[in-house]
Every structure is written in structure tokens, then in C-alpha cells.
């Protein structure tokens, strides 16, 4: 879409597209000069007109694996690593799981709906040949998270990567947003991110294994030496958004939740990362990823026909939201 022609030279944007720019896409536009991500004020003369742009794909009920995959990175980049992915049964989490598995990684995909993640796991295993463990888990419930992490560790013996992809969202003006609706989104996006990170950090990333000092000398000739505590370390990736940076209509709840996730990263780094001071203490690396908008999924995606009518929660992880 970045190649759309400047309407000042060829007429105004189509009404539907302009409406999407303002409402659905969260961009600022006028009939004479569109602005925003991917819409420069002046476009090259050979850019296609808006009418020539591809139509948005239809919404889909289920995700499917890619029919073909061309490797940008080494195929064994994540060979025998294990990734724990919340919200892995659909949307961004599902695609992350697929790409990881195509690079040799085993995955654990977790969601409240065991049926959803079980169906997703079958597709992922068939497409990649790697192992995928589906688990039912609510990111708002620490005991359920502990049980799921224990199951994953029992199955694979380790977890190298955590992807916090669980999120709930819907379109609703702030004036119509209920107390419960706002709280539920924050509980899933923000508190859920912390809950899973904390449990996995305590159960594996920080927990060490006791190992004797390595030496070529027989044990009888070694002086007394205490065991060495070795941290496993790990990588935590939080999936977030820019809603709070630019402002987005109908998204005050999701923007607030994602803003809190972003602010939590520096505090997590200062608390968890300093342990990575030596090879025996690798620490935990915390990353924040902001994906581009995703089309073809139900929910608050790039919809050219926006509405002010509240929509129910569409799951990138899970559950319906009561207004």
C-alpha cells in the first residue's frame, strides 16, 4: 500500500479507503493528502492507483500452514530448541510456531481452548515434522501456568524461548467500554505477560543445575570444591503494538494494555538480565516485537468498513469478552 498515488495528482482517495485510513487503520488522512505509515505525502509517478491495489483477503476462521516456505535464515537455526508460545493456536502465535518449527525448533502452544491448540498442533506437526505440544492454559491464572510449564518441562526437559503472544481485543469506543471489558484486556495482555514470564523464569530460566567442576584429574586428587550453580537462561519475547504511541480510535483498552507491556520491559531487563555476567550465568534476554497489522483475521484488523458498534473479543489467544 506504500505505493499508492498521491490523490492530489489524480483525484481524492475512494471514500471506503479514506474511511479505513482514519478509522480502521488508525492513520490520519484527508481527501487531498494522505499521511501515515506507508502513505508518504508524495509518491513516485509509477505507483499504482488505489483502485489497482489488491483487495484485502477475506477473514478466515482457522489458520493454515504455508503451502511453501523459502528460507531466509539457516534451516537449522533453532535446531532442537524449545519454544513456549502463548496464543500459539491462531494468528501471529500460530505463524511464529510454524516458522520456528521449520527452523528445527520444537514448540509448546498454549491457549484456553484445548481444541483450538490441538487442531493447530496437528497442522504444525504435519507441515514441519517437528514436535508440538498443545496445552490448555489461562494466562490470568498462575496455578494453570505452573501446571502447563511443568508439563512442557516433563515433555522436553527444557524451554529456551518464551513468546508472550496471548492477547484479547475488540473494537469499542471508550464511552461504551465497561469496567469489566477494560480490566479483562489488561489482565490478558499485561498481567498475563508478566505471569507467564515470572513462572517460567522461576521454574527454569533462573533455576540452576548443580554440576561438579570439570577436571581431567581423578576425583580423589581434587581439592574440596563446592558445586557450581549454572543458570539455564532463556529468551523472553513480548508481542506488543504501537497503539499507545500514535493513538488509535476504538482501542483505548488495548493501547493501555500494550503500553504497560512496553514499560515493563526495561524493569524486567534491570531485574533479570544482569544475571548474564558469565557463561555459567547466561541470564534472560527480554525482547519486544511489534508486528505489522495482520489482514485476513477477524477482529480489529485492517477493516475497510469500520463501525462504532462494539465487536466481541476475537482471540489471538482465547476468550470472548462480556461488555
Secondary structure, DSSP 8 states (H G I E B T S, - for coil): -TT---HHHH----HHHHHIIIIIS-----SS---STT--SS--TTS--GGGS------BSS----S----SS-TTTTTT-EEEEETTTSHHHHHHHHHHHHTT-EEEEEES-HHHHHHHHHHHHHHH-S-EEEEE--TT-HHHHHHHHHHHHHHHS---EEEE---EE----GGG--HHHHHHHHIIIIIHHHHHHHHHIIIIIS-EEEE----SS-GGGS-----EEEE--EEEEEEE-SHHHH--TT-HHHHHHHHHHHHHHHHHHHHHGGG-SBTTB--EEEEEEE-----SBSSSS--SS--SS----EESS------
